[in-house]
């Protein structure tokens, strides 16, 4: 009887381990079975993912990256547009396989989801009226500053501006409008979006400038569910293949490179976040 119980125990343990292994591989098996990578992207944030004015189809850097990554993994990309604050919940609930939507690494997010290797590092910056261009972050102590709700832009206000008062909005356009209407003293956003607004307002009475002091440095990666090691490994392998083949550089140059509105030179390669030197946001 004792021997039977021991054998049964080992069988039960083996089954448990087997089921655990299957659980770790479930998502990769699922996407391979569907032959589809369901990718969450922004609904309307230039230059990452936004509707083409003529075709209304989504275009942008994140759209191209999702498509290229899916192809590298032998899958077809299917895009799901979403808001800034929906990115983490959509991943956690399994409504998308991964999110590629300018998703910055933070400690809180890393507790909830898995991050891929960083495919670039960006800055959060403070957009201000041109008259305030030579000020420092210290000059905005206690001031009202706008940002998109649920973004790292919002978090950087608490981290970089003493007693800063975040005024949040559902979309980038509304946060920008708050600055133009003098409802706030500054507007935090990523460097690419900031450059775009500066160029659009250049030479007008509403001209804006980017404060020289950055609010934060942020590694950007794809967001995935935790405990899906097979899937996350496949995503990272795909990203590194895009790096090594030069395909990611083509995507970068197309949307952010020296010949674009943003004029950004690419200085980093796709790298595991653990190997980067930066101060992570809470």
Helices and strands as residue ranges (DSSP letters): H 2-34, E 36-42, E 50-51, E 58-59, H 61-72, E 76-82, H 86-92, E 98-99, H 107-112, E 114-115, E 120-129, G 130-132, G 137-140, E 144-148, H 152-160, E 165-169, H 172-180, E 186-190, H 191-201, E 208-210, E 216-220, E 223-224, H 229-245, H 247-255, G 273-275
